[in-house]
């Protein structure tokens, strides 16, 4: 009985009073990460039928103001462009260790805690959000991130495609590799960790993907084809997904000629992703 009343007390906390978009701060202790994880929670007005609520998980929640998430969400709600939604933005701590590909650090030993972060999302955060939102199941779940946060979102989302149906991947760090490119044995297919994992996978998840990349994100061009690595790496991820049987209709690719690797450019692209993922 005590746990039932405790649920009644905490469930409304994700849904502040009022008809507009609200933003709140929350916190969850993770035994997997051995730290308190700060959360920024944004929700649209609560519908009578809570089975119609969608969920967006967002990496790098400490930068949510730079992405202008609340303002964008408020604008889309006023335009009646998106369905009921809860956004949970997860604040990073040591992102160079917690983000990456689970169980496979890069050649500089970064990403060593990616498996712990995966366990936190799957075993701790997701059940916690459902409980606080007062739902048994969200209508859909999306996971989005920028840069290294996009790599993390793809790895976790692809692994847990039974829970996560849509992925928003902005300027993903898909170059993440287990060998330095200066190594004479470096191979693009084998040593880019996420791409190698996708190529080795037998999964054909029922999942949709939204990619963004800017043509001015960097100058690096490993293969000398005149196309920056950020674009090549993103297109190679898409090719690997298609090899798994993901149809063209479930993959969106957005490339902007002047786009740079920075929050203002991701913020401009964010509304289009939101309508794609949660549009009416």
C-alpha positions in Angstrom: 0.0 0.0 0.0 2.8 2.3 0.8 4.3 2.0 -2.7 0.9 2.7 -4.2 0.5 6.0 -2.4 4.2 6.8 -3.1 3.3 6.3 -6.8 0.3 8.6 -6.5 2.6 11.3 -5.0 5.4 11.1 -7.6 3.5 10.4 -10.8 2.1 13.9 -11.3 5.6 15.4 -11.0 6.3 15.0 -14.7 3.1 17.0 -15.5 3.0 20.4 -13.9 -0.3 22.3 -13.8 -1.3 24.4 -16.7 -2.1 24.0 -20.3 1.2 25.1 -21.8 4.6 23.4 -22.2 6.4 23.0 -18.9 10.0 22.4 -18.0 11.2 20.9 -14.7 14.4 19.5 -13.1 14.6 16.0 -11.7 17.3 13.7 -10.5 17.8 9.9 -10.4 20.6 8.0 -8.7 22.1 5.3 -10.9 23.8 2.3 -9.4 25.1 1.5 -12.9 26.9 4.9 -13.2 27.4 5.3 -9.5 26.3 8.9 -9.6 23.2 11.1 -9.5 21.9 11.8 -13.0 20.3 15.2 -13.5 17.3 15.3 -15.8 15.5 18.1 -17.5 11.9 17.2 -18.2 9.7 19.0 -20.7 6.2 18.0 -21.3 3.3 19.2 -23.5 -0.2 19.6 -22.1 -1.4 16.3 -20.7 -4.2 14.5 -22.7 -7.0 12.7 -21.0 -5.8 9.5 -22.6 -2.3 8.9 -21.5 -1.8 6.1 -23.9 -1.4 8.8 -26.6 1.8 10.2 -24.9 5.1 9.8 -26.7 8.6 9.9 -25.1 11.8 11.5 -26.4 15.1 10.7 -24.6 17.7 13.3 -25.3 21.5 13.0 -24.7 23.5 16.0 -23.4 20.7 17.4 -21.4 23.0 20.0 -19.9 22.9 21.8 -23.2 19.2 21.7 -23.7 19.0 25.6 -23.5 21.4 25.8 -26.4 19.2 23.5 -28.4 16.2 25.6 -27.6 14.1 22.6 -26.9 11.4 24.2 -24.8 10.9 27.1 -27.1 10.7 24.8 -30.1 8.3 22.4 -28.4 6.1 25.3 -27.3 6.0 26.7 -30.9 5.1 23.2 -32.3 2.4 22.7 -29.7 0.8 26.1 -30.5 0.9 25.2 -34.2 -0.8 21.8 -33.3 2.1 20.2 -35.2 3.0 17.5 -32.7 1.3 14.9 -30.5 1.4 14.8 -26.7 5.0 14.3 -25.6 7.4 14.0 -22.7 11.0 14.9 -23.3 13.6 13.7 -20.8 17.0 15.3 -21.4 19.8 13.4 -19.6 22.7 15.5 -18.3 26.1 14.0 -19.1 29.0 13.8 -16.6 32.1 12.2 -18.2 30.6 12.0 -21.6 33.9 10.9 -23.2 33.6 7.7 -21.2 29.8 7.2 -20.8 29.1 7.9 -24.5 30.3 5.6 -27.2 29.6 2.0 -28.2 28.8 -0.4 -25.3 31.6 -2.9 -24.6 34.0 -1.5 -27.2 36.1 1.5 -26.2 37.9 3.4 -28.9 41.7 3.3 -29.6 42.3 5.9 -26.9 40.2 3.9 -24.4 37.3 6.4 -24.5 33.8 5.0 -24.1 34.8 2.7 -21.3 31.6 3.3 -19.4 29.2 3.1 -22.5 27.9 -0.3 -21.3 27.1 1.2 -17.9 25.2 4.1 -19.6 23.3 1.6 -21.7 22.3 -0.3 -18.6 21.2 3.0 -16.9 19.0 3.9 -19.8 17.4 0.5 -20.2 17.2 -0.8 -16.6 16.8 2.4 -14.5 15.8 5.5 -16.5 13.1 3.9 -18.7 11.2 2.2 -15.9 11.6 5.4 -13.8 10.1 7.6 -16.5 7.1 5.3 -17.1 6.4 5.3 -13.3 6.6 9.0 -13.0 4.6 9.7 -16.1 1.9 7.2 -14.9 1.9 5.2 -18.1 2.3 1.5 -18.7 3.6 2.1 -22.2 4.3 5.2 -24.3 2.8 5.4 -27.8 6.3 5.6 -29.1 9.8 6.1 -27.8 12.5 8.1 -29.6 16.2 8.7 -28.6 18.2 11.6 -30.0 21.6 13.0 -29.6 24.2 15.3 -31.2 27.8 14.4 -32.0 29.1 11.8 -29.6 25.6 11.8 -28.1 24.3 10.7 -31.5 26.7 7.7 -31.5 25.5 6.8 -28.0 21.8 7.1 -29.1 22.3 4.9 -32.2 24.1 2.2 -30.2 21.6 2.1 -27.4 18.6 2.5 -29.7 19.7 -0.2 -32.1 20.4 -2.6 -29.2 17.1 -1.9 -27.5 14.9 -1.6 -30.6 12.1 -3.4 -28.7 11.7 -0.3 -26.6 13.0 2.5 -28.9 11.2 3.0 -32.3 12.8 6.2 -33.7 16.3 7.7 -33.6 17.4 11.3 -34.2 21.1 11.4 -35.1 22.6 14.8 -35.5 26.2 15.0 -36.7 27.0 11.6 -35.3 30.5 10.7 -34.3 30.4 7.6 -36.5 34.2 7.9 -37.0 34.6 6.3 -33.6 37.3 3.7 -34.2 39.4 1.1 -32.4 42.5 1.9 -34.4 44.3 5.1 -35.2 44.0 6.0 -38.9 47.8 6.4 -38.9 48.1 2.6 -38.2 49.0 0.9 -41.4 46.4 -1.8 -40.8 43.5 0.6 -40.3 40.4 -0.4 -42.3 37.4 1.8 -42.7 34.9 -1.1 -42.5 36.5 -3.0 -39.7 37.8 -0.3 -37.4 34.9 2.2 -37.3 33.3 0.6 -34.3 29.6 1.3 -34.9 29.7 0.6 -38.6 31.5 -2.7 -37.9 28.9 -3.6 -35.3 26.0 -2.8 -37.8 27.7 -4.9 -40.5 28.1 -7.8 -38.2 24.5 -7.6 -36.9 21.8 -10.0 -38.0 19.0 -7.7 -36.7 16.4 -6.1 -38.9 14.7 -3.9 -36.3 11.4 -2.3 -36.9 12.9 1.2 -36.4 13.1 4.5 -38.1 16.1 6.8 -38.4 16.6 10.6 -39.0 20.1 11.8 -39.8 21.4 15.3 -40.0 24.9 16.4 -41.1 26.4 19.7 -42.2 28.7 20.1 -45.1 30.9 22.6 -43.2 31.4 20.5 -40.0 35.1 19.7 -40.6 37.9 19.6 -43.1 39.0 16.0 -42.6 38.7 13.8 -45.7 40.3 10.4 -45.0 39.8 8.9 -48.5 40.5 12.1 -50.4 37.2 12.0 -52.3 36.4 15.7 -51.7 33.7 14.9 -49.2 34.2 15.5 -45.5 34.4 12.5 -43.2 31.2 13.5 -41.3 29.2 13.0 -44.5 31.0 9.9 -45.6 30.6 8.3 -42.1 26.9 9.1 -41.9 26.3 7.7 -45.4 28.2 4.6 -44.5 26.0 4.1 -41.4 22.9 4.4 -43.6 24.4 1.9 -46.1 25.0 -0.6 -43.2 21.4 -0.1 -42.0 20.1 -0.8 -45.5 22.2 -3.9 -45.7 20.3 -5.1 -42.6 17.1 -4.7 -44.6 15.9 -1.3 -43.3 13.8 0.2 -46.2 14.5 3.6 -47.6 11.2 4.9 -46.3 12.4 4.4 -42.7 15.6 6.5 -43.2 15.7 10.3 -43.5 18.9 12.0 -44.4 19.3 15.8 -44.2 22.4 17.6 -45.3 22.8 21.3 -45.1 25.5 23.1 -47.3 26.5 25.6 -44.6 25.9 23.4 -41.5 28.6 23.4 -38.9 29.3 21.1 -35.9 27.6 23.3 -33.4 24.4 23.8 -31.4 22.9 26.7 -33.5 22.8 24.5 -36.6 21.3 21.5 -34.7 18.7 23.8 -33.2 17.6 25.0 -36.6 17.2 21.3 -37.7 15.5 20.2 -34.5 11.9 21.3 -35.3 11.9 19.2 -38.5 13.1 16.1 -36.5 10.3 16.7 -34.0 7.6 16.9 -36.6 9.0 13.8 -38.3 9.1 11.8 -35.0 5.9 13.1 -33.4 3.9 14.9 -36.0 0.1 14.8 -36.1 
